Amino acid sequence: MTYDLRLNIKYLVSILLFLPLFAQAQVVTVRAKIDSSSILIGEQTRIHLELSQEKGKVLQMPVFDKAIMPGIELLSVEKPDTTELDNNRIRIDMSYLVTSFDSGLYYIPPFKYALGKDTFQSNSIGLKVLTLRVDTISKKFYPIKTVFAPEFVWADYHFIVLLILVILFLITMGIYAYLRKKNNRPLFVRKEPELPPHVKAMSELEHIKQEKLWQQGREKDYHTRLTDVLRVYLHDRFGLNALEMTSAEILDVLHSLPEAKSVYIQLKQVMELSDFVKFAKFQPVPEENERSMMNALLFINTTKLEEVVPEELVKTDSKKES
């Protein structure tokens, strides 16, 4: 019996010694504090909650929507900061940014936490919200001013101006379409494709041939017209500014073009004879006049670009010639 009694006393003492440690492990402490207990209306301050608990335990923390309590608005909640402590414990720090727009002394009740069926709460804190003093004696008050008209800013009317321009454009197009239809004209005129350079040049040379200018003693007009057709053809075919160039400049450029080498001599005969007639008043014989026409036709036929000409365009041009 004595041995059993001693053993029970030993177990009892051991349990009493470790009991504070078990109790301490289960203790949850919550402490609340505020950065500034006195603020002006509209100013902000932070409420800090410091929670100490056993690691691995999940507590239900208070949740606020838009206000901590009536009169104290919640602006933001900062992310919790967790710190590890001794004895397998942690500390959780939370901060709430608050403000108030009503003056007065606010009593903020304790913040409550739940762990299972147990409830833990923090200490209460106070917040005094002060208002600005209004000097109604030395300061003169004025009546409320009337509403001022805003300044004119073009940027405010961009959409209206754009809408008006679109409406005017549509009205103009409507009037144009009505007038075209009234006069039996198509709404849109299709631009006819241009003839290739060699076709236009051949047509012009044919006109000159039919007019029989040199046969009437108009050698100067004949050779001037002949070289003008060649200058326009050189501009359209080779991109030369031949209308502004002298005959020597034209021949100097064409001498280096592979497409014109085989008929360079023929072109030179036409250009040089034309200069003699126009500037030296030279009277060529009929054979020379005919040779200039033949050489001009030969030069165009040799250097032309083969292009497919629409049949209706050729018929239209033939009607113009007749």
Residue pairs with C-beta under 8 A, 6 or more apart in sequence:
21 87
24 87
25 54
25 87
25 88
25 89
26 54
27 52
28 51
28 52
28 53
28 54
28 57
28 59
28 113
28 115
28 118
28 120
29 51
29 52
29 53
29 120
30 49
30 50
30 51
30 52
30 110
30 111
30 113
30 120
30 121
30 122
31 49
31 50
31 122
31 123
32 47
32 48
32 49
32 50
32 108
32 110
32 111
32 122
32 123
32 124
32 125
33 47
33 48
33 50
33 125
34 45
34 46
34 47
34 48
34 125
34 127
35 45
35 46
35 47
35 48
36 45
37 125
37 126
37 127
37 128
38 127
38 128
38 129
38 130
39 45
39 99
39 100
39 127
39 128
39 129
39 130
40 129
40 130
40 131
40 132
41 100
41 101
41 102
41 103
41 129
41 130
41 131
41 132
42 99
42 101
43 99
44 75
44 97
44 98
44 99
45 97
45 98
45 99
45 127
46 95
46 96
46 97
46 98
47 68
47 95
47 96
47 98
47 108
47 125
48 93
48 94
48 95
49 93
49 94
49 95
49 96
49 111
49 122
50 91
50 92
50 93
51 59
51 61
51 91
51 92
51 93
51 94
51 113
52 85
52 89
52 90
52 91
52 92
53 59
53 89
53 90
53 92
53 115
54 88
54 89
54 90
55 84
55 88
55 89
55 90
57 115
58 115
59 113
59 114
59 115
59 120
60 113
60 114
60 115
61 94
61 113
62 111
62 112
62 113
64 74
64 77
64 96
65 74
66 73
66 74
67 73
67 74
68 74
68 96
68 98
68 108
69 106
69 108
69 109
71 100
71 102
71 104
71 106
71 129
72 98
72 99
72 100
72 106
72 108
72 127
73 98
73 99
73 100
73 101
74 96
74 97
74 98
75 97
75 98
75 99
76 96
76 97
77 94
77 95
77 96
77 97
78 94
78 95
78 96
78 97
80 92
80 93
80 94
81 92
81 93
81 94
82 90
82 91
82 92
82 93
83 90
83 91
83 92
83 93
84 90
85 91
98 127
100 106
100 127
100 129
102 129
103 129
103 130
103 131
104 128
104 129
105 126
105 127
105 128
105 129
106 126
106 127
106 128
106 129
107 124
107 126
108 124
108 125
108 126
108 127
109 124
110 121
110 122
110 123
110 124
111 121
111 122
112 119
112 120
112 121
112 122
113 119
113 120
113 121
114 120
177 187
180 186
180 187
181 187
192 313
192 316
193 310
193 313
195 203
195 309
195 313
195 317
196 304
196 305
196 307
196 309
197 232
197 233
197 236
197 237
197 304
197 305
198 233
198 237
198 300
198 301
198 303
198 304
198 305
199 309
199 314
199 317
200 232
200 233
200 236
201 229
201 230
201 232
201 233
201 300
202 297
202 300
203 317
203 321
204 225
204 229
204 232
205 226
205 229
205 293
205 296
205 297
205 300
206 321
207 321
208 222
208 225
208 226
208 229
208 293
209 293
213 219
213 221
213 222
213 225
214 222
214 284
214 286
214 289
219 277
219 283
219 284
219 289
220 277
220 278
222 289
223 273
223 274
223 277
223 278
223 289
223 292
224 274
224 278
226 270
226 274
226 292
226 293
226 296
227 247
227 270
227 271
227 274
229 296
230 242
230 267
230 270
230 271
230 296
230 299
230 300
231 242
231 243
231 245
231 250
232 242
232 243
233 300
234 240
234 242
234 250
234 254
235 241
235 242
235 243
237 303
237 304
237 305
238 254
238 257
238 259
240 250
240 253
242 250
245 253
247 271
247 272
247 274
247 275
250 271
251 264
251 267
251 268
251 271
254 260
254 264
254 267
255 261
255 264
259 302
259 303
260 267
260 299
260 302
260 303
262 302
263 295
263 298
263 299
263 302
263 303
266 295
266 296
266 298
266 299
267 295
267 296
267 299
269 291
269 292
269 295
270 292
270 295
270 296
270 299
273 282
273 284
273 288
273 292
274 292
276 282
276 284
277 283
277 284
284 292
